[in-house]
Protein backbone atom coordinates (compact mmCIF):
# COMPACT_ATOMS: atom_id res chain seq x y z
CA UNK A 1 0.00 0.00 0.00
CA UNK A 2 1.40 3.38 -1.04
CA UNK A 3 0.34 6.71 0.47
CA UNK A 4 1.39 10.29 -0.15
CA UNK A 5 3.43 12.02 2.54
CA UNK A 6 2.50 15.61 3.42
CA UNK A 7 3.99 18.39 5.54
CA UNK A 8 2.23 20.41 8.23
CA UNK A 9 1.96 23.24 5.69
CA UNK A 10 -0.08 20.97 3.41
CA UNK A 11 2.70 20.50 0.88
CA UNK A 12 3.73 17.17 -0.66
CA UNK A 13 6.81 15.36 0.58
CA UNK A 14 6.88 12.28 -1.64
CA UNK A 15 5.24 8.95 -0.90
CA UNK A 16 5.77 5.94 1.34
CA UNK A 17 5.17 2.20 0.97
CA UNK A 18 3.23 0.91 3.99
CA UNK A 19 3.67 -2.56 5.42
CA UNK A 20 0.67 -4.73 4.50
CA UNK A 21 1.02 -6.68 7.75
CA UNK A 22 0.25 -3.48 9.68
CA UNK A 23 -1.99 -1.48 7.37
CA UNK A 24 -3.40 -4.00 4.91
CA UNK A 25 -5.39 -6.37 7.15
CA UNK A 26 -9.15 -6.80 6.93
CA UNK A 27 -10.27 -5.17 10.23
CA UNK A 28 -12.13 -7.46 12.62
CA UNK A 29 -14.54 -5.83 15.04
CA UNK A 30 -14.35 -8.73 17.51
CA UNK A 31 -10.58 -8.34 17.94
CA UNK A 32 -10.83 -4.56 18.33
CA UNK A 33 -13.68 -4.97 20.82
CA UNK A 34 -11.73 -7.37 23.02
CA UNK A 35 -8.65 -5.14 23.13
CA UNK A 36 -10.69 -1.99 23.89
CA UNK A 37 -12.53 -3.83 26.69
CA UNK A 38 -9.18 -4.93 28.13
CA UNK A 39 -7.85 -1.35 27.98
CA UNK A 40 -10.92 0.23 29.60
CA UNK A 41 -11.15 -2.44 32.31
CA UNK A 42 -7.47 -1.92 33.17
CA UNK A 43 -8.02 1.85 33.40
CA UNK A 44 -11.09 1.55 35.64
CA UNK A 45 -10.35 2.86 39.14
CA UNK A 46 -12.27 0.17 41.03
CA UNK A 47 -12.59 2.41 44.12
CA UNK A 48 -16.34 1.79 44.51
CA UNK A 49 -17.16 0.93 48.09
CA UNK A 50 -20.13 0.53 50.43
CA UNK A 51 -20.44 -0.04 54.18
CA UNK A 52 -21.40 -3.56 55.15
CA UNK A 53 -23.12 -4.72 58.33
CA UNK A 54 -19.81 -4.78 60.20
CA UNK A 55 -18.81 -1.31 58.96
CA UNK A 56 -21.78 0.92 59.83
CA UNK A 57 -21.68 2.83 63.09
CA UNK A 58 -24.44 1.60 65.40
CA UNK A 59 -24.69 0.06 68.84
CA UNK A 60 -24.59 -3.72 68.86
CA UNK A 61 -27.18 -3.85 71.63
CA UNK A 62 -30.22 -6.02 70.89
CA UNK A 63 -32.86 -3.56 69.72
CA UNK A 64 -35.83 -5.28 71.39
CA UNK A 65 -36.65 -8.53 73.15
CA UNK A 66 -36.55 -11.75 71.23
CA UNK A 67 -40.09 -12.97 71.84
CA UNK A 68 -43.50 -11.50 72.45
CA UNK A 69 -43.32 -8.42 70.19
CA UNK A 70 -45.25 -9.93 67.28
CA UNK A 71 -42.46 -8.82 64.96
CA UNK A 72 -39.45 -10.42 63.38
CA UNK A 73 -36.48 -11.34 65.56
CA UNK A 74 -33.56 -8.90 65.34
CA UNK A 75 -30.37 -8.41 67.24
CA UNK A 76 -28.92 -5.25 65.67
CA UNK A 77 -29.91 -2.07 63.84
CA UNK A 78 -27.02 -2.82 61.49
CA UNK A 79 -29.11 -5.32 59.52
CA UNK A 80 -29.49 -4.46 55.81
CA UNK A 81 -33.30 -4.16 56.01
CA UNK A 82 -33.09 -1.17 58.38
CA UNK A 83 -32.58 2.41 57.27
CA UNK A 84 -28.88 3.29 57.55
CA UNK A 85 -28.07 -0.39 57.97
CA UNK A 86 -25.20 -2.10 56.18
CA UNK A 87 -25.41 -2.95 52.49
CA UNK A 88 -25.69 -6.65 51.72
CA UNK A 89 -22.97 -7.83 49.30
CA UNK A 90 -22.27 -4.28 48.12
CA UNK A 91 -19.29 -3.35 45.91
CA UNK A 92 -15.84 -3.27 47.48
CA UNK A 93 -12.58 -1.85 46.06
CA UNK A 94 -11.08 -4.23 43.50
CA UNK A 95 -9.19 -4.30 40.24
CA UNK A 96 -11.26 -4.77 37.08
CA UNK A 97 -8.20 -5.70 35.00
CA UNK A 98 -8.13 -9.04 33.23
CA UNK A 99 -5.44 -10.80 31.23
CA UNK A 100 -5.07 -10.58 27.47
CA UNK A 101 -2.12 -12.21 25.69
CA UNK A 102 0.58 -9.84 24.47
CA UNK A 103 0.37 -11.25 20.95
CA UNK A 104 -3.39 -10.58 20.85
CA UNK A 105 -2.87 -6.97 22.00
CA UNK A 106 -0.34 -6.49 19.19
CA UNK A 107 -2.81 -8.02 16.73
CA UNK A 108 -5.46 -5.56 17.92
CA UNK A 109 -3.11 -2.65 17.24
CA UNK A 110 -2.45 -3.94 13.71
CA UNK A 111 -6.19 -4.18 13.07
CA UNK A 112 -6.76 -0.65 14.43
CA UNK A 113 -4.11 0.73 12.07
CA UNK A 114 -5.61 -1.23 9.18
CA UNK A 115 -9.10 0.02 10.04
CA UNK A 116 -7.96 3.64 9.77
CA UNK A 117 -6.13 2.93 6.50
CA UNK A 118 -9.14 1.18 4.96
CA UNK A 119 -11.50 3.99 6.03
CA UNK A 120 -9.24 6.59 4.40
CA UNK A 121 -8.61 8.22 7.77
CA UNK A 122 -4.84 7.69 7.78
CA UNK A 123 -2.46 10.57 7.03
CA UNK A 124 1.33 10.23 6.75
CA UNK A 125 3.22 13.31 7.92
CA UNK A 126 6.80 14.09 7.02
CA UNK A 127 7.58 15.28 10.56
CA UNK A 128 5.71 16.79 13.51
CA UNK A 129 8.00 19.71 14.29
CA UNK A 130 7.49 23.44 14.79
CA UNK A 131 10.02 26.27 14.68
CA UNK A 132 8.42 27.78 17.80
CA UNK A 133 5.90 26.63 20.37
CA UNK A 134 2.97 28.74 19.16
CA UNK A 135 -0.52 27.29 19.48
CA UNK A 136 -1.90 29.79 16.96
CA UNK A 137 0.49 28.58 14.27
CA UNK A 138 -0.42 24.91 14.79
CA UNK A 139 -4.14 25.75 15.03
CA UNK A 140 -3.99 27.47 11.63
CA UNK A 141 -2.16 24.54 10.06
CA UNK A 142 -4.59 22.00 11.52
CA UNK A 143 -7.57 24.07 10.33
CA UNK A 144 -6.19 24.35 6.79
CA UNK A 145 -5.61 20.58 6.70
CA UNK A 146 -9.23 20.01 7.79
CA UNK A 147 -8.37 17.99 10.88
CA UNK A 148 -11.03 17.96 13.63
CA UNK A 149 -10.38 15.14 16.09
CA UNK A 150 -6.90 13.86 15.38
CA UNK A 151 -4.25 11.66 16.97
CA UNK A 152 -0.63 12.28 15.97
CA UNK A 153 1.83 9.41 16.46
CA UNK A 154 5.55 10.21 16.26
CA UNK A 155 8.60 7.98 16.50
CA UNK A 156 10.35 8.70 19.79
CA UNK A 157 9.45 11.51 22.18
CA UNK A 158 7.16 14.20 20.78
CA UNK A 159 9.12 17.24 19.64
CA UNK A 160 9.02 19.86 22.44
CA UNK A 161 7.59 22.78 20.44
CA UNK A 162 4.91 20.59 18.84
CA UNK A 163 3.95 19.09 22.20
CA UNK A 164 3.62 22.52 23.83
CA UNK A 165 1.54 23.91 20.97
CA UNK A 166 -0.70 20.83 20.68
CA UNK A 167 -1.57 20.52 24.37
CA UNK A 168 -3.61 23.74 24.22
CA UNK A 169 -5.66 22.61 21.23
CA UNK A 170 -8.91 20.74 21.75
CA UNK A 171 -9.24 17.72 19.50
CA UNK A 172 -5.54 17.09 18.87
CA UNK A 173 -3.48 14.58 20.83
CA UNK A 174 0.09 13.43 20.32
CA UNK A 175 1.68 10.14 21.37
CA UNK A 176 5.06 8.50 20.80
CA UNK A 177 4.93 5.19 18.91
CA UNK A 178 5.48 3.25 22.15
CA UNK A 179 2.24 4.75 23.51
CA UNK A 180 0.11 3.97 20.45
CA UNK A 181 -2.96 1.99 21.50
CA UNK A 182 -6.22 0.72 20.02
CA UNK A 183 -8.60 2.85 22.09
CA UNK A 184 -6.95 6.19 21.34
CA UNK A 185 -6.64 5.35 17.64
CA UNK A 186 -10.29 4.35 17.22
CA UNK A 187 -11.82 7.27 19.12
CA UNK A 188 -10.21 9.87 16.81
CA UNK A 189 -11.56 10.76 13.38
CA UNK A 190 -8.11 11.02 11.80
CA UNK A 191 -4.89 9.15 12.52
CA UNK A 192 -1.71 11.04 11.62
CA UNK A 193 1.59 9.14 11.72
CA UNK A 194 4.99 10.65 10.98
CA UNK A 195 7.56 8.77 8.88
CA UNK A 196 9.56 8.20 12.07
CA UNK A 197 6.37 6.88 13.66
CA UNK A 198 5.89 4.38 10.83
CA UNK A 199 9.42 3.05 11.34
CA UNK A 200 8.93 2.82 15.12
CA UNK A 201 5.60 0.98 14.76
CA UNK A 202 7.10 -1.49 12.28
CA UNK A 203 9.95 -2.16 14.72
CA UNK A 204 7.48 -2.55 17.61
CA UNK A 205 5.10 -4.88 15.76
CA UNK A 206 7.52 -6.89 13.65
QUIBEL-V725580 format. One record per residue. N is the residue number from 1. BURIAL is # if it has 9 or more other ideal C-beta (glycine too) atoms within 8 Angstrom, else .. D_FIRST is the distance of its C-alpha to the first C-alpha in Angstrom with 2 decimals. Layout:
BEGIN
n->[N;N]
burial->[BURIAL;BURIAL]
d_first->[D_FIRST;D_FIRST]
END
This chain:
BEGIN
n->[1;2;3;4;5;6;7;8;9;10;11;12;13;14;15;16;17;18;19;20;21;22;23;24;25;26;27;28;29;30;31;32;33;34;35;36;37;38;39;40;41;42;43;44;45;46;47;48;49;50;51;52;53;54;55;56;57;58;59;60;61;62;63;64;65;66;67;68;69;70;71;72;73;74;75;76;77;78;79;80;81;82;83;84;85;86;87;88;89;90;91;92;93;94;95;96;97;98;99;100;101;102;103;104;105;106;107;108;109;110;111;112;113;114;115;116;117;118;119;120;121;122;123;124;125;126;127;128;129;130;131;132;133;134;135;136;137;138;139;140;141;142;143;144;145;146;147;148;149;150;151;152;153;154;155;156;157;158;159;160;161;162;163;164;165;166;167;168;169;170;171;172;173;174;175;176;177;178;179;180;181;182;183;184;185;186;187;188;189;190;191;192;193;194;195;196;197;198;199;200;201;202;203;204;205;206]
burial->[.;.;#;.;#;#;#;#;.;.;.;.;.;.;.;#;.;#;.;.;.;#;#;#;#;.;#;.;.;.;#;#;.;#;#;#;.;#;#;#;#;.;.;.;.;.;.;.;.;.;.;#;#;.;.;#;.;#;.;.;.;.;.;.;.;.;.;.;.;.;.;.;.;#;.;#;#;#;#;.;.;.;.;.;#;#;#;.;.;#;.;.;.;.;.;.;.;.;.;.;.;.;.;#;#;#;#;#;#;#;#;#;#;#;#;#;#;.;.;.;#;#;#;#;#;#;#;#;.;#;.;.;#;.;#;.;#;#;#;.;#;#;.;.;#;.;#;.;.;#;#;#;#;#;#;.;.;#;#;.;#;#;#;#;#;#;.;.;#;.;.;#;#;#;#;#;#;.;.;#;#;#;#;#;#;#;.;#;.;#;#;#;#;#;#;#;#;#;#;#;#;#;.;#;#;.]
d_first->[0.00;3.80;6.73;10.38;12.76;16.17;19.61;22.12;24.00;21.25;20.70;17.59;16.81;14.17;10.41;8.39;5.70;5.21;7.03;6.56;10.28;10.29;7.77;7.19;10.99;13.34;15.39;19.02;21.71;24.27;22.44;21.77;25.40;26.87;25.22;26.25;29.73;29.99;29.10;31.55;34.26;34.06;34.40;37.36;40.59;42.83;45.94;47.45;51.07;54.30;57.91;59.26;62.92;63.56;61.90;63.68;66.77;69.84;73.13;73.21;76.71;77.30;77.16;80.05;82.26;80.91;83.28;85.29;82.91;81.69;78.11;75.38;75.88;73.99;74.26;71.95;70.52;67.22;66.48;63.28;65.29;67.12;65.93;64.47;64.41;61.61;58.39;58.13;54.95;53.19;49.91;50.16;47.78;45.09;41.50;39.04;36.40;35.38;33.50;29.87;28.52;26.38;23.78;23.62;23.25;20.26;18.76;19.54;17.72;14.48;15.05;15.95;12.77;10.82;13.56;13.11;9.41;10.46;13.58;12.17;14.21;11.96;12.93;12.33;15.82;17.15;20.06;22.29;25.62;28.71;31.72;34.05;34.04;34.67;33.53;34.34;31.95;28.98;30.10;30.10;26.61;25.25;27.26;26.02;22.36;23.37;22.63;25.10;24.41;21.82;21.02;20.16;19.04;19.98;20.24;23.97;26.71;26.16;27.68;31.29;31.53;28.33;29.55;32.99;31.84;29.36;31.90;34.11;31.53;31.35;27.93;26.06;25.66;24.36;23.72;23.03;20.22;23.05;24.09;20.83;21.79;20.98;23.88;23.28;19.59;20.52;23.62;22.00;20.70;18.07;16.26;16.12;14.95;16.09;14.59;17.44;16.57;13.08;15.06;17.78;15.81;14.26;17.90;19.30;17.27;17.04]
END
